[in-house]
Amino acid sequence: MKYYIATLLLCASTVNADVNIVGNVSAKCVIQTTKAGVYGNPTANKLSTLAADGGVQPIVRYDVALADNYLARITHPNSFSSSPALTDSVAWVGSTVVSQTSAAGMSGYNAAKVVVGNVTQFDLTVAGSTWFTTSSTATYGVSKAFSGGTYTALVRAECIAK
């Protein structure tokens, strides 16, 4: 009988089962548009979001639930996403700054920001809400007038987990 059981154990096939483990992570960093931007046209060859030029600067709000876990990365435009046909180059200038915060500990965000090209990055070290304002100016050619039409450019706002 011992030999019979040993033979059966050797001949038995292996049975496997895979069991899923699922986890859902809720966002701890949320980005909201507070104000959409508008280009003013103070001169024939210039479009600008500055109030002095008749524009409106876009504002985005970051709401962070966990301190020191996220980076705000905001890219100001360096091209139009849509526009009439252009035959000359466009020079771009822009910047992003903290315009309002919900906590006093966020006061150093502007001084600690990192700017590379048209990308500005802020280390979100304090939980709460931070409002970022972006300026954008596009100058067309050398004293060339922009053609009539609608010009659209995008500000890209990202929340990057550290």
PyMOL commands that set and color helices and strands:
alter all, ss='L'
color gray80, all
select helices_A, chain A and resi 2-11+51-53+104-106+109-112
alter helices_A, ss='H'
color red, helices_A
select strands_A, chain A and resi 29-35+40-43+46-48+59-64+70-75+90-101+114-116+119-124+128-140+156-161
alter strands_A, ss='S'
color yellow, strands_A
deselect
rebuild
show_as cartoon
